[in-house]
């Protein structure tokens, strides 16, 4: 029986990168072990394709070994667009072909983010996450909190983790539970073709060849100084660099211009022919106390029968390999040692004894692609044997969504553009968001407010903890969200969604407005986030299925707050908690704001946003000017009066940590919300407590805080009395 493997790798031919070459080799080698592979790859924009025209031969080489499906993702924010496009493409192939195993190859590590999203959507499909390099432990990168969170999610959720060196595995996994090591394996890069005999050497200077890019920390400036000391004329040593080279390094090479040549990027076949003419093959690693990186070019050198010189730390993966197969290692910064080695190699060429320094062919054989892939194939066989192939691979259950009318589980159609309940109900999926509401005033995307200001209130954008602090005050602690299934009603653009996801929640968010598109984009890097457009009175979820339900600043804007709270309560499982925030009677409903509100509510919907924009344009400069003068008593009184009379919501005193641009946008957003919402109910703490207790909940906190009433309540366990 043919075993089906689906892979995701942004880098694939015609891109000629080490990642594209290594993934191609592995997938081609798996064919000899009975695996039928196909891969989803990035479809570069037309403007970027020209630079890879010399990679067409690579694509032609593997065209019969596996199928490539290119996913276009446009321009702009490439990682986010790629994640979205790749997820849809992978999900479509899963529904059509029902693969036995799914593999993601990084880098980029956004491939693993797609893997997480696929794992949550298709939990029974085994997922292998392949790490060529470390992610958050890369010493040459500066990962943030989001990257650490995502790597932890990958390490936990993936069914198997593959590393190319034992050092990389140890570095990445040392911060995780030791039990996770059981699903880790080391599969080195592999070379293709037979091991060649040592070629005959031509007369002339010692010819060193480096095949591959010279960039970043790997630029061997010390080697130029060493070469200048040995011979700047090119009569003793000649150094050839094949591939892209750092511009500053090329300029610096002028000190030994007769001893160095630069050959532009070319096809892998031509690069290999140039390497076969070398006396010594060169590897350049970055200086470090320990180097976990294993350049794939070092593996490519092994079958050529040519001595290898590696400028690499003595404590590292390259040094480990060369000590095993045979080769010379020198510290990348040690000019004296490099001079000695260059003179030694030049002397060995003169003597005709260079061939004694070639890698041991018997040892090198273990790094052939068929040998290294055998380990990977064995692991895949074991994983595939546990997979239950679905009877109907072209349909799939869609998360936790149910039909809000009939309460039955929803299925995706073949192309994923609609959700079907089996009772003639259909719901569209637009912009990646399931829509459970008809087009109308609340759902209309005609208001571009959520597009232009979609990041304004995000802590990650403002650099503050305003949203985190408010959510922490309402919940008491964010720790209670970790690992919990959470429902967020009225998510808006996702300001609190982001905080809850960072706290480790499995989050289901919804909103009645088109802001859900912005919420999805703002939280796209969190794979355990599910967002839809729905009404709070017709939620597409099973009753009693959430550990925590959160609704902040929304209940008062619904037709009947008590009915809304009752609908939210239905979603809380026994022992779960409900958190709500509601406007109180002392909410500032000043006369001037009432007048503006009545005026706007009488206008057509399409006029409201432009009118609010004009008000901000006229009034905000006055707010800023008077705030700057507030230290003087007279102007302080004028500023206080303005804050009461103006429809703008001024946060300059409340949130001085926000930038002036953020304050202006917050004032506009809250003014628009304040003046245009259909309902604005007010309730006391007694009202909220009475409603919650009437629903059988145990009220744990209900008090005035923030801009109204904040309450938390617990649904009793079965058999427990409230």
N, C-alpha and C positions, 0 to 999 in steps of 0.2 A: 504494500500500500504506500502511495506517495505521501510524504509528510510535508505539510505546508507551513512555511515560515513567512511571516510578515515583518519587515524591518522598517525602521525610520532612521534616515541619515540625511541631514541637510546637505552635506558634502557628498556628491556622487559625480561620476563622469557626465558631461565633459569637463567639470572642474578637476584640475590636476593638483590635488593637495594630498599630503600624506594620509589624511583621514579617508579621502575618497578612494585612494589606492588600496589601503588596508581593508576597508570594508568590502570593496569589490573582490579582493582576493579571498576573504573569508567566505563570502556568500557563494563564490564560484567553487571553492573547495568543498563546501557543504553538499553540493550537488552529487559528489562522488560517494557521499554517505546517505544518499536517498532523499535529500531535502530539496523540495521545490520552493525556491525563494523568490519573493518580490519585495521591492523596496519603494517607499515613498521618499522623494527627494525634493529639494528646493528648486523651483523654476526661477532662475535669475531674471531680473528685469532686462529688457532688450539692451539697455545702456551698458550693462555689465557683462554681457555675453561675449563681446569681442575679445576680451583678454584671455578667454579660454578656448579659442579656436584650435590651438595646438593640442587640445585634449581630446579631439574627436577620435583619434586612433585608440585611445583608452576605452572610449565608449564602444567602439567597434569590436574591440578585443573580447568584451564580456557580454555582448548582445545576446548570445545563445546560452549564457550561464544563469541569468536571472532577469526578471522583468523590472523595469524602472517606470514608476508613475510620477510625473513631475507635478507638484502642487504650486500653482502661481500664488504669490502673496503680495504683489504690488510694491509700492515704495512707502516711504514714511517710517513709522515706528516698526522696523523690520522684525525684531523679536516677537512683539505682540501679534503682528499680522501673521508671522510664520506659525506661531502656536495655534492660532485660530484656523488657518488654512490646513495645517498638517493634521490637526485633530479631526476635522471634517473628512479629509481624504482617507485617513486611517480608519475611521469609523465606517466609512462607506465600503472599504475593502473587506473589513471584518464581516460586515453584513452579507457581502457578496460571496466571499470565499471561505469563511469559517476557518481561519488558520489554527494550527495546533499550538503555536508559540508566537509571541510578539517580542521583538528585540528593538531597543533604542540605542543608538550609537551617539555618544557625545565626544567631541564638541560639535556644535555649540550645546551647552547644557540645557538650552530650551527644548531640545529633543526629549530630555528626561521629564520636563514639565508636561509635555504632551503625553508621555508615558503614564504619568500620574493621572491625568484626566481620563485616559483610556482605561486605566485600572479601575477607576471609580465607576465608569460606565459599563465596563465588561469585566466584572470581578472574577469570573471563572476562567478567563483567558490568562494563561501563564505569561508573566512579563519578565524579561531579562534586561537589566540596565548595564550597559557596557561603558566602563570608564577607561579612556586612554590616558588621561591625566587626572590629577586630583582636582576637585571643584573648589571648595572653600578653603582647602589647605594649600592651595597654590601660592608659593611664596612671592610670586611676581604679580599677584592680583590683590585687590582690596575688597573682599566680599562684605556685603552688608548683612543685616539681620534677616532680610528676606531670603538671601541665598543660603544661610545656615538652616533656616526653617525648611526650605525646599529640599536641600540635600538630605536632611534627616527624614523627611517624608519619603524620598526615593529609597533611602536605605531600609526604611521600615516596610514600605508597601511592595517593593519589587520582590518577585519570587526567587530571583537569583541576581547576584552582582558579579560582574566580570572585570578583572583588573589585568593590566598588561605586565605588571611587575609585583613581586611580593612586597617590595618597599612601598609602593603606592597603596596597596591593600592595607598594610599595617598603619600607614599614616592616616588614611581616611577612616578606618574602622576603630581606631584606638579610643575614639570619643563616644562610641556606641556600645550597647550591651554585648558582652562576649558571645551570647547566644546567636547574634546575627551573623557571626563568622561562619556558621554552618552553611549558609547559602552563598558563600563567596568562593570563587575559583580564580586562579591565575592562568591566563592564556596569553602568552607573548605574541608579538607580531611575528609574521612568518614570511619567508621569501619564496618566490616561485622559481621553478626551473631547476636544472641539475647543478651540482657543485662542479666548477670548472678547474682544470689544471692550471697551475701557475704559468702565466704567459711568459714568453721570452722577452727580455728587456732590450730596449733600444739604447744606443749611445746618447750621451748628452747629460744635462743636469738632472738632479733628482726631481722627478715630476710628482707633485702632490695634487690631488684633485678632491675638491669638496663638492658634492652633489646635493643641492637643496638650498633653501633660503637662509640668508644671514640677516637676523633681525633681533631687536630687543636686547635682552641681556646676553644673548649668545654671540654677539659681535666680538671677534677675537682680535682686539686691538693689540694685545701683548704679542700676538704672533707676528705682526708687522715689525714690531721692534726687534723681535728675535731674528726675523729674516734679514733685517737691515744689518744686524751684527754679523750674521753668517755670510751673507752675500747679497748686495743690492743690485748686482749687475745681471743676475739671472744665469750666471755661468755654473753655479753650484746647485741652486734650487730654483724651481719654477712652480709657482702655486696657481692653480686654476680653480675659479669659483664658477659653478654652473647653476644658474637660477637667480632669483631676485636677491639683491644685495642692498643693505642699508646705504643710503647716499653718503652719509658722513664717513662711513668706512671706506667707500670708494675714493673719497677725497684724501683721506689719511693715507691710502695706499700709494699716493704719489711719492712717498719717501723710498719706495722700492718698486717704482713703476716698471722697471725692466724685468722684475722677478715675479710679477703678479699679472694675471689676465682675468677678465670678467666675461663670461659667456652668458648671453641672455637666456631667459626661460625657454625651454624647448620640450619636445615630447619625451616621455619616459624612455623610449627606445633609444633616442639619440643621446640622452644623458647617460644611459648605461654604456653605450659604446665609448663615450669619452672617458668614463670611469675605468673601462677595461684597458685603456692605454696608459693608466697611471702606474707609477712605481709604488706609491703609497696612497692610501685612501684616508681622508681626513674627516674627523667628527669634531664639532665644536659645541660644547655644552656651556651653560652659564656658570659662573663662579658660585659656590655655595658650600656650607658646612656639610650638607648631605644633599645629593641630587637623586630624587625618586624617578626622574624622567628617563625614558629609554627611547632615544631617537630612532624612528623606523628606518632611517637611512643606514644606521649601523647594522640592522638586520639585513638590509639589501646588499651590504658589502660582503657578507659572509660567503656567498657562493662564488665570488669572483676570483678567488685564489690570489689575492693581493694583500700585502701587509696593511694593517690598520693602525693609525695614530689617532688617539682621542685626546683632545684637550678637555679634560673632565675632572671633577673632584675625585679624589681617591676613595671617598666614601660615597658611593652612588651606584645606580643601576648599570650605567655603561661600564664602569670599572668592574662590577661583578661579572658581567658577561664576558669581557675581554680577558679576565683572569681565568675564565673557564675555557674559552676557545682559543685564546692566544692573541696578543696584541700589546700595544704600548700605550700607557696612560701618563699624561703629564697635566699638572695643575694649570688651569686656563690663565692664571695670572703670573706664573713663575717663568719669567723671561730667561733666567739663567738655565733652568732645566730644559726649556724648549730649545735653547741654542745647542746644548749638549746633545739632545736627541736628534736635531736636524743634522748636525755634523756626523753623528754616529750612523744615521741612515744613509747619508751621502757616501760615507766610507764603505758601508756594506754594499752599496750599488757598485762602487768602483771595484770592489773585490768580487762581485758577482754572487754574493751570498744572501741577497734579500729574500730569496724564496724560502729560506729557513724560518722566516718570521710570519708566514701566512697562517691564517686560522686553521686549526685542526679540523679537517673535513669530517671526520667521524663524529666529533662533538658538535660541529656546526649543523649536522644533519637534523638534530632535534628541533632546530628552528625553521625547518621547511614548513610551508603552509599546510601541507597534508598532516604533518605530525602535530602541529599546534592546534589545527582545527579538529583533530580527533578528540581532544579533550572537550572542546566546545560541543561537538556532536553528541558525545556520550551524555553530557548534561542535558542537552535538548531532548534526547531520546527519553530520558527518565521523566522529564517534565511533560512531554507529549503523551506519555502512557497514562497519565492521570487525567487527561482532558476528556470531558464528555462532549462529543460533537452534537450540537443542537440539530433537531429535526428540520427546523425552518431557519436557516442561516440568514435569510434576507430580512428578518424582523428581529427586534430586540426590545426588551423592557427598558424604559427610559427612566432611570433614577427612581425617585419615590413619587412621581407624579401620578395622580388618579384623575379621572374625569370629575370635575366639580358638580356635575349634574347627577351622575349615576354612581360615583364612588368606585368604579372599576379601574384596574391598571391600564395605563396607556401604552400603545405600541407606536414605534416610528415607522413611517412608510419607507419604501425602498431607498429613497434619496434623502430621507431625513428632513424634508421640508414641511411635514405635517405630523401631528400626533393624532392617533385614532383610538377610540375607546371600545370599538366593537359594537356599539349601539347607535351607529350613524352620527356620532358626534365627531367633529374634526376641529383641530386647533392648529393654526399656522405656527411655524418656527421662523421668525424673521430676525436677521442680524444675530443669529445664534441664540435667540431668546424665545422660549415658548410663550405664546400669547393666548391668555384665557379670557380676554375681554374684547368686546367688539370695538371697532373704531368709533371714537367719540371725543368729547371735550377733554376728558382726562387722559385718554390714550393717544390723542393726536400728536404726531411729531412735528407739527407746524411751528411749535415754540422751540427755537434753537437754543434756549437757555441752558439745557443740559449738555449741549455740545460745546458752547463757548466757555462755560464756567464749570465744567464737569469735575475739575480737581480742586476747586477753591477750598472746600471744607475738609479735605483730606489731611490728616496729620503728616503723612509722608510727603505731601507737597508743601505745606506751610512750614514744616520743620518745627512744629510745636506739639504739645500733647493735649490740646483743647478737647478733642473728641474722646481721647482715651480717658482723660480725667472725668469727664461727664459720665461716660459709661461705667467707669469704676465706681463712682459715687452711687449710681443707681443699682448696680449689681452687688456692690459690697466688695467683690474680688473677681478679677478676671480668671483666676485659677480654676474656678468652677466650670469654665467653658471647655477646658482641655479634654479632648476625646469625646465630647458630648455632641449629640445631634441637636442643633439649634435652629429655630425658626425666627426669622426677622421680618416682621410685618411693617411695611412702609419703609423700604430701605433707601429711597431717594437715590442719590448718586453714589451711595456706598461708604459714607464717612464712618459709620459705626461697623459696617461689614468688614472693612479693612482691619479694624482693631480686634474684632472677634476672631477673624481668621488667623491673625498673628498670635492670638492666645491659644490656637490649636483646635478651634471649633470645626465641626463638620456642618457647614452653614447652608441653609436654604433661605433665600431672600426673595421678596416680591414687593412690587409697588403697583399702584393703579396707573401711574403715569409712564410716559416714555423715558423717564429717567433711568429705567432699568438697563437701557443700552449703555449709558455712562457707567452704571454700577458694574456691569459685566466687564467693561474695558478697564475700569480702575482696579479690579480684583482679578484680572485674567491670569496673573502669575500664581494664584492660589488654586490648585487643582480640586480641592474639596469644597468648592463654592458652586452653588447651583442657583441660578436666578431666573425668575419668570415674571411676566406681567399678569397680575390677577387682582381680583377684588377681595377685600378683607372679609366680605360676607359670602364669598363663594371660593374658598381656597382649594387648590388642587392637591390636597394632601390627605392622607389617612388620619382619621381621628385618633387622638391619644398616642401619637407616634414621636413626640419630641420631648427631649429631656428639659429643654429650656425654650421658652417663647418670650421674645423681646419686642416691644412696640413703644417707641419713644416719639412723642410729639405728633401722633397721628390720630389717636382715638377722638380727640376733640373736633377733628375735621370731618368726621363721618356723620351720617344723618342721625344716628341714635347711639350715643356712647355706650349705654348699657347693653344694647344688642351686640355691639362690636366686641366688648369685653367678653361677653358670653361666647361669641364665635372663637375668640382667641383661646378661651379656657378649654374649649372642646379639643384643641390640638395638644394639650399638655398630658403626658402620660402620668399614671399614678406615681407619686413621689417626685414628679417634676415641678418646675417653678415657672411662674409667670411674672414678668417685669413690665410695668407700664409707666409712662409719663403723661400727664394731662394738665391742661391749663387750669389755673385756679381763679376764683372770683376776682382776685386783685391783679389779674393780668392787665397791663397798661393799654386800655382801650380809650385813648384820649379823643376829645371831641374832633379835632382836626383829622385824625386818622379815620374816625368814623365817617366823616364827610368824604374823604378821598375814597374810602372803601365803597360807599354807596354809589359814588360817581363811576368808579371802575366797573362795578358789578352790573351797571346798566348798559355798559358798552359791549359791543361784540368781542368775542374772545380774541380775535386777531389784533385788536387795538390795544389790549391791555399791556402787552410787553413793550411796545414802542412808547406808550405813555409813561410807564415806570422808568424806562431808559432816559427819557427827557427829565423826569423829576430828579434822577440821580445826577445827571449832567449839570443841572442848575443848582442843586442843593449841597452836593458833597463838598465842593470847594469851600463853601461857607462853613460847613461843619469843621473842616480841617483848620481853617483860619481861626475860628473862635476857640477851638481846642488848644491851639498854640498860645492863645492869650488868656487861658483860663486861670492862670496864677494871680491875675489882677481881679479884685473883688467884683468890679463892675462887669467886666467881660465874662467872669465866671457865671454871674447871674444870667447874662444874655445867652451863654452857652447852655445852661440848664433849661432855660425857656425853649431854646431851639430844639433840644432833644425831646421835649414834650410835644411841641407843635409840629415838628417836621415828620413826614411819613417815613423818612429814612430811619433805619434801626442802627444807632451809632454804638459801636463796640470799642471805640478808642480807649476808653477808661477800663472797660471790662477785660479786654485782651490786648494789652500794650505790647505783648510779645509778637503779635502778628505784624507783617510788613504793611506799608501804606497801601499797596495794591491789594493785598488780601483783605484789609479792612474795608476798602471801597467795594470789593466784590461781595463780601459778607453782608454789608449794609444793603446792597441791591437785592441779593437773594432773599434775605429775610423780609425786606419791604415787599417784594413781589409775592412772597408766600403769605404775608400778613394781610395784604390788601385784596388778594384775588381768591382765597380759598372760599368754597361754597358755604361751609359751616364753621362756626367758632363757638363751640359749647364750653361752658365753664363749670367745674365741679369742685366741691370741698373734699377734704380728707374723709369726712364722715360719709359723703356720697360714694366715694370709691370703695371705702371699707365695707359699706353695706352691700354694694354690688358683688364684691368678691366673696364675702361670707355667704351671701345668698346663693352663690354658685357652688358652695361646699368647700371653698378653699380656706386654708389656714393663713391668715394675714400675718406676715412676719415683719413688715415695715410699711407704714403709710404716713407720710409727713410732707409738709411744705418744704420744698427745696428747689434750687435752680429757678426755672421760670414757671413753676406750678406745683402740682402734686406728683410725688414719686412713690410708687408702691411695689412691693414684692409679696408674692403669696405662693403657697405650696399646695399642690393637690395631694390629699391624703392617700396613703397606700390602701390597697384593697383590704377592707376589714377595719381600717383605722377610722375613727370618727374625728370630724373637724373640731 
